């Protein structure tokens, strides 16, 4: 009986992990710009568990075409990165910055976005 409960717990745990990871997978149509994080709960495209503090954003291109990401603060573009197909970029995202995904005019893109805590070294 204990084994049944342990198995059920493990199944529920993995189900919840899969749901969480699916929330940060994106497919954007051509010529779309999307706010991923920085405005707050209910306004961001991705769930950032470190919202309100500095963290790392890890963007991976899971599609077949390159796309751009940009970091903004108060409407000013601070940095732009191009992410080639199959590549990922780890960016330090400060708590008051916004992260956007930008597609070009011709292609859809697929991406994942994860976050990592900045640990004191």
N, CA, C and O atoms as CSV, one atom per row, in Angstrom:
chain,resi,resn,atom,element,x,y,z
A,1,UNK,N,N,0.820,-1.188,0.000
A,1,UNK,CA,C,0.000,0.000,0.000
A,1,UNK,C,C,0.874,1.266,0.000
A,1,UNK,O,O,0.559,2.252,-0.665
A,2,UNK,N,N,1.980,1.213,0.764
A,2,UNK,CA,C,2.893,2.363,0.784
A,2,UNK,C,C,3.484,2.614,-0.595
A,2,UNK,O,O,3.674,3.761,-1.002
A,3,UNK,N,N,3.775,1.525,-1.311
A,3,UNK,CA,C,4.343,1.661,-2.656
A,3,UNK,C,C,3.361,2.342,-3.609
A,3,UNK,O,O,3.767,3.120,-4.472
A,4,UNK,N,N,2.076,2.049,-3.453
A,4,UNK,CA,C,1.069,2.665,-4.316
A,4,UNK,C,C,1.039,4.171,-4.077
A,4,UNK,O,O,0.992,4.951,-5.028
A,5,UNK,N,N,1.064,4.582,-2.798
A,5,UNK,CA,C,1.068,6.014,-2.486
A,5,UNK,C,C,2.347,6.692,-2.965
A,5,UNK,O,O,2.305,7.819,-3.458
A,6,UNK,N,N,3.468,6.020,-2.825
A,6,UNK,CA,C,4.736,6.583,-3.288
A,6,UNK,C,C,4.710,6.750,-4.808
A,6,UNK,O,O,5.148,7.780,-5.321
A,7,UNK,N,N,4.213,5.771,-5.518
A,7,UNK,CA,C,4.112,5.845,-6.972
A,7,UNK,C,C,3.164,6.961,-7.395
A,7,UNK,O,O,3.462,7.710,-8.326
A,8,UNK,N,N,2.041,7.075,-6.728
A,8,UNK,CA,C,1.085,8.138,-7.021
A,8,UNK,C,C,1.710,9.512,-6.790
A,8,UNK,O,O,1.519,10.423,-7.595
A,9,UNK,N,N,2.446,9.662,-5.706
A,9,UNK,CA,C,3.119,10.927,-5.397
A,9,UNK,C,C,4.132,11.285,-6.486
A,9,UNK,O,O,4.182,12.432,-6.930
A,10,UNK,N,N,4.927,10.325,-6.911
A,10,UNK,CA,C,5.927,10.563,-7.955
A,10,UNK,C,C,5.243,10.950,-9.260
A,10,UNK,O,O,5.697,11.864,-9.949
A,11,UNK,N,N,4.161,10.266,-9.604
A,11,UNK,CA,C,3.428,10.596,-10.831
A,11,UNK,C,C,2.879,12.019,-10.777
A,11,UNK,O,O,2.981,12.756,-11.757
A,12,UNK,N,N,2.304,12.408,-9.653
A,12,UNK,CA,C,1.778,13.762,-9.500
A,12,UNK,C,C,2.903,14.790,-9.563
A,12,UNK,O,O,2.733,15.860,-10.148
A,13,UNK,N,N,4.031,14.479,-8.977
A,13,UNK,CA,C,5.166,15.395,-8.995
A,13,UNK,C,C,5.633,15.638,-10.422
A,13,UNK,O,O,5.833,16.787,-10.815
A,14,UNK,N,N,5.807,14.587,-11.199
A,14,UNK,CA,C,6.261,14.734,-12.581
A,14,UNK,C,C,5.209,15.413,-13.443
A,14,UNK,O,O,5.554,16.173,-14.348
A,15,UNK,N,N,3.940,15.157,-13.180
A,15,UNK,CA,C,2.877,15.834,-13.911
A,15,UNK,C,C,2.942,17.329,-13.661
A,15,UNK,O,O,2.822,18.114,-14.602
A,16,UNK,N,N,3.127,17.735,-12.426
A,16,UNK,CA,C,3.213,19.156,-12.096
A,16,UNK,C,C,4.451,19.797,-12.698
A,16,UNK,O,O,4.392,20.951,-13.124
A,17,UNK,N,N,5.564,19.091,-12.747
A,17,UNK,CA,C,6.771,19.635,-13.361
A,17,UNK,C,C,6.566,19.855,-14.854
A,17,UNK,O,O,7.020,20.857,-15.406
A,18,UNK,N,N,5.888,18.927,-15.501
A,18,UNK,CA,C,5.627,19.057,-16.932
A,18,UNK,C,C,4.707,20.237,-17.202
A,18,UNK,O,O,4.923,20.981,-18.160
A,19,UNK,N,N,3.692,20.420,-16.381
A,19,UNK,CA,C,2.791,21.565,-16.543
A,19,UNK,C,C,3.578,22.854,-16.403
A,19,UNK,O,O,3.386,23.777,-17.194
A,20,UNK,N,N,4.451,22.939,-15.424
A,20,UNK,CA,C,5.237,24.150,-15.221
A,20,UNK,C,C,6.129,24.416,-16.428
A,20,UNK,O,O,6.214,25.553,-16.892
A,21,UNK,N,N,6.787,23.394,-16.936
A,21,UNK,CA,C,7.699,23.624,-18.055
A,21,UNK,C,C,6.941,23.999,-19.322
A,21,UNK,O,O,7.462,24.747,-20.148
A,22,UNK,N,N,5.720,23.495,-19.491
A,22,UNK,CA,C,4.942,23.843,-20.668
A,22,UNK,C,C,4.531,25.306,-20.653
A,22,UNK,O,O,4.315,25.890,-21.715
A,23,UNK,N,N,4.420,25.901,-19.499
A,23,UNK,CA,C,3.998,27.288,-19.412
A,23,UNK,C,C,5.026,28.242,-20.010
A,23,UNK,O,O,4.676,29.362,-20.382
A,24,UNK,N,N,6.262,27.831,-20.110
A,24,UNK,CA,C,7.304,28.696,-20.641
A,24,UNK,C,C,7.810,28.229,-22.004
A,24,UNK,O,O,8.971,28.448,-22.349
A,25,UNK,N,N,6.936,27.585,-22.777
A,25,UNK,CA,C,7.226,27.231,-24.164
A,25,UNK,C,C,6.358,28.125,-25.038
A,25,UNK,O,O,5.166,28.297,-24.786
A,26,UNK,N,N,6.982,28.693,-26.076
A,26,UNK,CA,C,6.265,29.666,-26.885
A,26,UNK,C,C,6.450,29.404,-28.367
A,26,UNK,O,O,7.514,28.976,-28.813
A,27,UNK,N,N,5.400,29.667,-29.116
A,27,UNK,CA,C,5.443,29.662,-30.569
A,27,UNK,C,C,4.794,30.969,-31.002
A,27,UNK,O,O,3.612,31.201,-30.748
A,28,UNK,N,N,5.577,31.820,-31.660
A,28,UNK,CA,C,5.081,33.127,-32.072
A,28,UNK,C,C,5.020,33.210,-33.590
A,28,UNK,O,O,5.917,32.739,-34.288
A,29,UNK,N,N,3.957,33.810,-34.083
A,29,UNK,CA,C,3.807,34.019,-35.520
A,29,UNK,C,C,4.825,35.033,-36.026
A,29,UNK,O,O,5.476,35.726,-35.244
A,30,UNK,N,N,4.947,35.106,-37.330
A,30,UNK,CA,C,5.854,36.060,-37.958
A,30,UNK,C,C,5.454,37.488,-37.597
A,30,UNK,O,O,4.274,37.798,-37.437
A,31,UNK,N,N,6.452,38.341,-37.474
A,31,UNK,CA,C,6.268,39.771,-37.228
A,31,UNK,C,C,5.529,40.057,-35.914
A,31,UNK,O,O,4.644,40.912,-35.859
A,32,UNK,N,N,5.907,39.330,-34.863
A,32,UNK,CA,C,5.288,39.504,-33.548
A,32,UNK,C,C,6.365,39.870,-32.540
A,32,UNK,O,O,7.475,39.339,-32.573
A,33,UNK,N,N,6.021,40.782,-31.647
A,33,UNK,CA,C,6.867,41.128,-30.511
A,33,UNK,C,C,6.062,40.816,-29.256
A,33,UNK,O,O,4.901,41.212,-29.147
A,34,UNK,N,N,6.670,40.111,-28.312
A,34,UNK,CA,C,5.925,39.715,-27.122
A,34,UNK,C,C,6.728,39.982,-25.871
A,34,UNK,O,O,7.891,39.592,-25.764
A,35,UNK,N,N,6.092,40.655,-24.922
A,35,UNK,CA,C,6.684,40.860,-23.611
A,35,UNK,C,C,6.699,39.527,-22.885
A,35,UNK,O,O,5.650,38.915,-22.685
A,36,UNK,N,N,7.874,39.078,-22.492
A,36,UNK,CA,C,7.986,37.801,-21.808
A,36,UNK,C,C,7.965,37.981,-20.296
A,36,UNK,O,O,7.322,37.212,-19.582
A,37,UNK,N,N,8.663,38.988,-19.818
A,37,UNK,CA,C,8.736,39.202,-18.377
A,37,UNK,C,C,9.158,40.627,-18.074
A,37,UNK,O,O,9.895,41.244,-18.843
A,38,UNK,N,N,8.685,41.146,-16.945
A,38,UNK,CA,C,9.095,42.466,-16.506
A,38,UNK,C,C,7.968,43.377,-16.075
A,38,UNK,O,O,8.209,44.352,-15.363
A,39,UNK,N,N,6.746,43.091,-16.482
A,39,UNK,CA,C,5.616,43.950,-16.108
A,39,UNK,C,C,4.885,43.428,-14.872
A,39,UNK,O,O,4.249,44.199,-14.152
A,40,UNK,N,N,4.974,42.132,-14.628
A,40,UNK,CA,C,4.334,41.593,-13.430
A,40,UNK,C,C,3.314,40.523,-13.717
A,40,UNK,O,O,2.994,40.234,-14.870
A,41,UNK,N,N,2.810,39.940,-12.655
A,41,UNK,CA,C,1.869,38.838,-12.715
A,41,UNK,C,C,0.643,39.220,-13.543
A,41,UNK,O,O,0.050,40.279,-13.336
A,42,UNK,N,N,0.274,38.359,-14.469
A,42,UNK,CA,C,-0.884,38.589,-15.303
A,42,UNK,C,C,-0.597,39.398,-16.556
A,42,UNK,O,O,-1.449,39.480,-17.441
A,43,UNK,N,N,0.581,39.997,-16.651
A,43,UNK,CA,C,0.921,40.801,-17.816
A,43,UNK,C,C,2.069,40.192,-18.611
A,43,UNK,O,O,2.256,40.528,-19.781
A,44,UNK,N,N,2.827,39.315,-18.000
A,44,UNK,CA,C,3.985,38.712,-18.649
A,44,UNK,C,C,3.581,37.446,-19.393
A,44,UNK,O,O,2.615,36.775,-19.029
A,45,UNK,N,N,4.343,37.130,-20.452
A,45,UNK,CA,C,4.103,35.912,-21.204
A,45,UNK,C,C,4.629,34.673,-20.501
A,45,UNK,O,O,4.142,33.569,-20.742
A,46,UNK,N,N,5.621,34.843,-19.631
A,46,UNK,CA,C,6.261,33.715,-18.947
A,46,UNK,C,C,6.120,33.881,-17.440
A,46,UNK,O,O,6.012,34.996,-16.930
A,47,UNK,N,N,6.123,32.780,-16.755
A,47,UNK,CA,C,6.087,32.799,-15.298
A,47,UNK,C,C,7.516,32.813,-14.787
A,47,UNK,O,O,8.269,31.856,-14.973
A,48,UNK,N,N,7.877,33.908,-14.144
A,48,UNK,CA,C,9.214,34.051,-13.571
A,48,UNK,C,C,9.110,33.839,-12.064
A,48,UNK,O,O,8.562,34.688,-11.361
A,49,UNK,N,N,9.623,32.728,-11.562
A,49,UNK,CA,C,9.532,32.479,-10.118
A,49,UNK,C,C,10.386,33.450,-9.296
A,49,UNK,O,O,10.272,33.489,-8.070
A,50,UNK,N,N,11.226,34.221,-9.954
A,50,UNK,CA,C,12.099,35.178,-9.262
A,50,UNK,C,C,11.653,36.614,-9.531
A,50,UNK,O,O,12.448,37.545,-9.409
A,51,UNK,N,N,10.395,36.793,-9.894
A,51,UNK,CA,C,9.883,38.131,-10.167
A,51,UNK,C,C,10.136,39.048,-8.966
A,51,UNK,O,O,9.909,38.663,-7.819
A,52,UNK,N,N,10.606,40.256,-9.247
A,52,UNK,CA,C,10.892,41.219,-8.185
A,52,UNK,C,C,12.322,41.176,-7.694
A,52,UNK,O,O,12.691,41.915,-6.782
A,53,UNK,N,N,13.136,40.310,-8.294
A,53,UNK,CA,C,14.551,40.244,-7.940
A,53,UNK,C,C,15.366,39.956,-9.192
A,53,UNK,O,O,14.831,39.487,-10.196
A,54,UNK,N,N,16.650,40.236,-9.128
A,54,UNK,CA,C,17.536,39.937,-10.247
A,54,UNK,C,C,17.607,38.422,-10.437
A,54,UNK,O,O,17.576,37.670,-9.463
A,55,UNK,N,N,17.702,37.979,-11.685
A,55,UNK,CA,C,17.811,36.553,-11.980
A,55,UNK,C,C,18.457,36.388,-13.344
A,55,UNK,O,O,18.771,37.372,-14.015
A,56,UNK,N,N,18.652,35.151,-13.748
A,56,UNK,CA,C,19.086,34.848,-15.100
A,56,UNK,C,C,17.873,34.385,-15.889
A,56,UNK,O,O,17.060,33.606,-15.392
A,57,UNK,N,N,17.754,34.864,-17.112
A,57,UNK,CA,C,16.762,34.376,-18.064
A,57,UNK,C,C,17.514,33.521,-19.073
A,57,UNK,O,O,18.526,33.951,-19.626
A,58,UNK,N,N,17.025,32.321,-19.310
A,58,UNK,CA,C,17.657,31.408,-20.245
A,58,UNK,C,C,16.677,31.172,-21.396
A,58,UNK,O,O,15.649,30.515,-21.230
A,59,UNK,N,N,17.011,31.717,-22.555
A,59,UNK,CA,C,16.147,31.638,-23.734
A,59,UNK,C,C,16.774,30.646,-24.702
A,59,UNK,O,O,17.943,30.770,-25.067
A,60,UNK,N,N,15.981,29.661,-25.114
A,60,UNK,CA,C,16.477,28.664,-26.065
A,60,UNK,C,C,15.617,28.696,-27.320
A,60,UNK,O,O,14.388,28.699,-27.245
A,61,UNK,N,N,16.272,28.719,-28.464
A,61,UNK,CA,C,15.601,28.677,-29.751
A,61,UNK,C,C,15.358,27.214,-30.101
A,61,UNK,O,O,16.300,26.489,-30.422
A,62,UNK,N,N,14.106,26.777,-30.042
A,62,UNK,CA,C,13.757,25.388,-30.352
A,62,UNK,C,C,13.167,25.253,-31.748
A,62,UNK,O,O,12.722,24.174,-32.138
A,63,UNK,N,N,13.165,26.342,-32.492
A,63,UNK,CA,C,12.619,26.330,-33.846
A,63,UNK,C,C,13.699,26.201,-34.903
A,63,UNK,O,O,14.826,25.791,-34.624
A,64,UNK,N,N,13.326,26.564,-36.130
A,64,UNK,CA,C,14.217,26.404,-37.275
A,64,UNK,C,C,14.787,27.722,-37.786
A,64,UNK,O,O,15.615,27.717,-38.696
A,65,UNK,N,N,14.363,28.844,-37.222
A,65,UNK,CA,C,14.815,30.155,-37.688
A,65,UNK,C,C,15.313,30.975,-36.507
A,65,UNK,O,O,14.864,30.792,-35.375
A,66,UNK,N,N,16.240,31.875,-36.782
A,66,UNK,CA,C,16.767,32.741,-35.730
A,66,UNK,C,C,15.716,33.785,-35.342
A,66,UNK,O,O,14.796,34.080,-36.106
A,67,UNK,N,N,15.876,34.328,-34.147
A,67,UNK,CA,C,15.029,35.422,-33.688
A,67,UNK,C,C,15.833,36.297,-32.733
A,67,UNK,O,O,16.955,35.967,-32.352
A,68,UNK,N,N,15.237,37.402,-32.366
A,68,UNK,CA,C,15.912,38.350,-31.482
A,68,UNK,C,C,15.184,38.451,-30.155
A,68,UNK,O,O,13.976,38.233,-30.058
A,69,UNK,N,N,15.950,38.784,-29.148
A,69,UNK,CA,C,15.374,39.155,-27.861
A,69,UNK,C,C,15.944,40.519,-27.503
A,69,UNK,O,O,17.049,40.877,-27.911
A,70,UNK,N,N,15.179,41.258,-26.743
A,70,UNK,CA,C,15.684,42.562,-26.312
A,70,UNK,C,C,15.354,42.790,-24.851
A,70,UNK,O,O,14.349,42.310,-24.326
A,71,UNK,N,N,16.232,43.535,-24.219
A,71,UNK,CA,C,16.068,43.926,-22.822
A,71,UNK,C,C,15.762,45.421,-22.822
A,71,UNK,O,O,16.482,46.212,-23.432
A,72,UNK,N,N,14.695,45.796,-22.136
A,72,UNK,CA,C,14.304,47.193,-22.045
A,72,UNK,C,C,14.130,47.606,-20.591
A,72,UNK,O,O,13.887,46.779,-19.713
A,73,UNK,N,N,14.261,48.903,-20.362
A,73,UNK,CA,C,13.980,49.496,-19.053
A,73,UNK,C,C,13.365,50.861,-19.306
A,73,UNK,O,O,13.966,51.705,-19.971
A,74,UNK,N,N,12.181,51.077,-18.780
A,74,UNK,CA,C,11.469,52.348,-18.949
A,74,UNK,C,C,11.350,52.744,-20.418
A,74,UNK,O,O,11.507,53.918,-20.753
A,75,UNK,N,N,11.076,51.782,-21.295
A,75,UNK,CA,C,10.886,52.050,-22.705
A,75,UNK,C,C,12.164,52.195,-23.519
A,75,UNK,O,O,12.101,52.355,-24.738
A,76,UNK,N,N,13.312,52.143,-22.871
A,76,UNK,CA,C,14.595,52.276,-23.566
A,76,UNK,C,C,15.217,50.902,-23.779
A,76,UNK,O,O,15.335,50.113,-22.842
A,77,UNK,N,N,15.614,50.623,-25.023
A,77,UNK,CA,C,16.260,49.349,-25.333
A,77,UNK,C,C,17.693,49.387,-24.811
A,77,UNK,O,O,18.483,50.250,-25.195
A,78,UNK,N,N,18.018,48.440,-23.930
A,78,UNK,CA,C,19.360,48.370,-23.345
A,78,UNK,C,C,20.281,47.450,-24.126
A,78,UNK,O,O,21.465,47.745,-24.294
A,79,UNK,N,N,19.738,46.325,-24.609
A,79,UNK,CA,C,20.566,45.329,-25.288
A,79,UNK,C,C,19.670,44.467,-26.175
A,79,UNK,O,O,18.525,44.176,-25.828
A,80,UNK,N,N,20.206,44.068,-27.316
A,80,UNK,CA,C,19.509,43.160,-28.225
A,80,UNK,C,C,20.433,41.983,-28.527
A,80,UNK,O,O,21.636,42.159,-28.721
A,81,UNK,N,N,19.858,40.784,-28.564
A,81,UNK,CA,C,20.613,39.562,-28.852
A,81,UNK,C,C,19.905,38.809,-29.970
A,81,UNK,O,O,18.677,38.831,-30.052
A,82,UNK,N,N,20.667,38.147,-30.826
A,82,UNK,CA,C,20.125,37.239,-31.820
A,82,UNK,C,C,20.402,35.827,-31.341
A,82,UNK,O,O,21.509,35.508,-30.906
A,83,UNK,N,N,19.374,34.980,-31.428
A,83,UNK,CA,C,19.537,33.588,-31.021
A,83,UNK,C,C,19.315,32.706,-32.243
A,83,UNK,O,O,18.219,32.658,-32.803
A,84,UNK,N,N,20.362,32.017,-32.641
A,84,UNK,CA,C,20.307,31.138,-33.801
A,84,UNK,C,C,19.566,29.850,-33.459
A,84,UNK,O,O,19.410,29.514,-32.286
A,85,UNK,N,N,19.109,29.127,-34.486
A,85,UNK,CA,C,18.353,27.889,-34.249
A,85,UNK,C,C,19.192,26.900,-33.432
A,85,UNK,O,O,20.382,26.710,-33.686
A,86,UNK,N,N,18.545,26.282,-32.456
A,86,UNK,CA,C,19.199,25.295,-31.611
A,86,UNK,C,C,20.109,25.861,-30.537
A,86,UNK,O,O,20.699,25.098,-29.773
A,87,UNK,N,N,20.238,27.165,-30.457
A,87,UNK,CA,C,21.142,27.795,-29.480
A,87,UNK,C,C,20.348,28.372,-28.316
A,87,UNK,O,O,19.137,28.573,-28.407
A,88,UNK,N,N,21.058,28.636,-27.220
A,88,UNK,CA,C,20.429,29.292,-26.085
A,88,UNK,C,C,21.312,30.410,-25.572
A,88,UNK,O,O,22.522,30.427,-25.799
A,89,UNK,N,N,20.691,31.331,-24.886
A,89,UNK,CA,C,21.392,32.496,-24.349
A,89,UNK,C,C,20.963,32.676,-22.900
A,89,UNK,O,O,19.774,32.674,-22.581
A,90,UNK,N,N,21.956,32.832,-22.030
A,90,UNK,CA,C,21.701,33.080,-20.608
A,90,UNK,C,C,22.016,34.547,-20.338
A,90,UNK,O,O,23.142,35.000,-20.545
A,91,UNK,N,N,21.014,35.278,-19.874
A,91,UNK,CA,C,21.126,36.716,-19.716
A,91,UNK,C,C,20.812,37.099,-18.284
A,91,UNK,O,O,19.859,36.597,-17.688
A,92,UNK,N,N,21.622,37.994,-17.739
A,92,UNK,CA,C,21.310,38.538,-16.418
A,92,UNK,C,C,20.187,39.548,-16.600
A,92,UNK,O,O,20.340,40.540,-17.312
A,93,UNK,N,N,19.056,39.286,-15.950
A,93,UNK,CA,C,17.876,40.126,-16.063
A,93,UNK,C,C,17.644,40.788,-14.713
A,93,UNK,O,O,17.324,40.119,-13.731
A,94,UNK,N,N,17.806,42.093,-14.671
A,94,UNK,CA,C,17.613,42.824,-13.422
A,94,UNK,C,C,16.128,43.014,-13.152
A,94,UNK,O,O,15.318,43.003,-14.079
A,95,UNK,N,N,15.773,43.186,-11.888
A,95,UNK,CA,C,14.367,43.177,-11.477
A,95,UNK,C,C,13.508,44.245,-12.145
A,95,UNK,O,O,12.293,44.072,-12.241
A,96,UNK,N,N,14.090,45.323,-12.602
A,96,UNK,CA,C,13.310,46.392,-13.221
A,96,UNK,C,C,13.415,46.401,-14.746
A,96,UNK,O,O,13.069,47.391,-15.390
A,97,UNK,N,N,13.891,45.297,-15.318
A,97,UNK,CA,C,14.040,45.205,-16.770
A,97,UNK,C,C,12.953,44.325,-17.374
A,97,UNK,O,O,12.378,43.468,-16.703
A,98,UNK,N,N,12.685,44.557,-18.654
A,98,UNK,CA,C,11.700,43.781,-19.398
A,98,UNK,C,C,12.408,42.986,-20.488
A,98,UNK,O,O,13.355,43.469,-21.108
A,99,UNK,N,N,11.941,41.773,-20.712
A,99,UNK,CA,C,12.489,40.894,-21.746
A,99,UNK,C,C,11.420,40.672,-22.811
A,99,UNK,O,O,10.296,40.282,-22.494
A,100,UNK,N,N,11.769,40.919,-24.069
A,100,UNK,CA,C,10.866,40.738,-25.202
A,100,UNK,C,C,11.440,39.732,-26.183
A,100,UNK,O,O,12.653,39.663,-26.378
A,101,UNK,N,N,10.550,38.943,-26.806
A,101,UNK,CA,C,10.909,38.112,-27.954
A,101,UNK,C,C,10.415,38.839,-29.201
A,101,UNK,O,O,9.285,39.326,-29.234
A,102,UNK,N,N,11.264,38.912,-30.224
A,102,UNK,CA,C,10.917,39.583,-31.471
A,102,UNK,C,C,11.130,38.626,-32.635
A,102,UNK,O,O,12.221,38.081,-32.807
A,103,UNK,N,N,10.079,38.421,-33.440
A,103,UNK,CA,C,10.214,37.596,-34.636
A,103,UNK,C,C,10.417,38.499,-35.841
A,103,UNK,O,O,10.113,39.691,-35.788
A,104,UNK,N,N,10.926,37.937,-36.919
A,104,UNK,CA,C,11.051,38.751,-38.133
A,104,UNK,C,C,9.754,38.653,-38.939
A,104,UNK,O,O,8.820,37.949,-38.554
A,105,UNK,N,N,9.714,39.350,-40.031
A,105,UNK,CA,C,8.474,39.458,-40.801
A,105,UNK,C,C,8.112,38.200,-41.588
A,105,UNK,O,O,7.014,38.128,-42.140
A,106,UNK,N,N,8.994,37.216,-41.657
A,106,UNK,CA,C,8.744,36.078,-42.534
A,106,UNK,C,C,8.475,34.751,-41.825
A,106,UNK,O,O,7.851,33.864,-42.407
A,107,UNK,N,N,8.934,34.597,-40.580
A,107,UNK,CA,C,8.939,33.264,-39.985
A,107,UNK,C,C,8.341,33.222,-38.580
A,107,UNK,O,O,8.455,34.163,-37.794
A,108,UNK,N,N,7.698,32.088,-38.303
A,108,UNK,CA,C,7.289,31.776,-36.934
A,108,UNK,C,C,8.531,31.371,-36.154
A,108,UNK,O,O,9.531,30.948,-36.733
A,109,UNK,N,N,8.457,31.504,-34.849
A,109,UNK,CA,C,9.566,31.028,-34.018
A,109,UNK,C,C,9.026,30.151,-32.892
A,109,UNK,O,O,7.859,30.234,-32.509
A,110,UNK,N,N,9.920,29.310,-32.379
A,110,UNK,CA,C,9.621,28.489,-31.202
A,110,UNK,C,C,10.745,28.715,-30.212
A,110,UNK,O,O,11.920,28.759,-30.579
A,111,UNK,N,N,10.362,28.859,-28.936
A,111,UNK,CA,C,11.367,29.133,-27.917
A,111,UNK,C,C,10.901,28.620,-26.571
A,111,UNK,O,O,9.707,28.449,-26.325
A,112,UNK,N,N,11.873,28.378,-25.705
A,112,UNK,CA,C,11.577,28.126,-24.304
A,112,UNK,C,C,12.267,29.206,-23.496
A,112,UNK,O,O,13.291,29.757,-23.901
A,113,UNK,N,N,11.688,29.492,-22.353
A,113,UNK,CA,C,12.237,30.497,-21.457
A,113,UNK,C,C,12.215,29.945,-20.051
A,113,UNK,O,O,11.160,29.581,-19.531
A,114,UNK,N,N,13.374,29.884,-19.443
A,114,UNK,CA,C,13.496,29.436,-18.067
A,114,UNK,C,C,14.229,30.507,-17.275
A,114,UNK,O,O,14.834,31.417,-17.841
A,115,UNK,N,N,14.163,30.383,-15.971
A,115,UNK,CA,C,14.795,31.353,-15.087
A,115,UNK,C,C,15.653,30.631,-14.073
A,115,UNK,O,O,15.376,29.495,-13.688
A,116,UNK,N,N,16.688,31.305,-13.655
A,116,UNK,CA,C,17.618,30.739,-12.685
A,116,UNK,C,C,17.947,31.808,-11.652
A,116,UNK,O,O,18.145,32.976,-11.984
A,117,UNK,N,N,17.999,31.395,-10.431
A,117,UNK,CA,C,18.350,32.301,-9.342
A,117,UNK,C,C,19.810,32.712,-9.447
A,117,UNK,O,O,20.664,31.901,-9.805
A,118,UNK,N,N,20.095,33.967,-9.135
A,118,UNK,CA,C,21.474,34.430,-9.043
A,118,UNK,C,C,21.922,34.156,-7.610
A,118,UNK,O,O,21.396,34.725,-6.654
A,119,UNK,N,N,22.888,33.287,-7.493
A,119,UNK,CA,C,23.375,32.914,-6.159
A,119,UNK,C,C,24.551,33.778,-5.775
A,119,UNK,O,O,25.409,34.088,-6.602
A,120,UNK,N,N,24.585,34.159,-4.531
A,120,UNK,CA,C,25.720,34.941,-4.042
A,120,UNK,C,C,26.973,34.085,-4.071
A,120,UNK,O,O,26.980,32.948,-3.599
A,121,UNK,N,N,28.022,34.646,-4.629
A,121,UNK,CA,C,29.262,33.860,-4.782
A,121,UNK,C,C,30.264,34.207,-3.730
A,121,UNK,O,O,31.358,33.644,-3.710
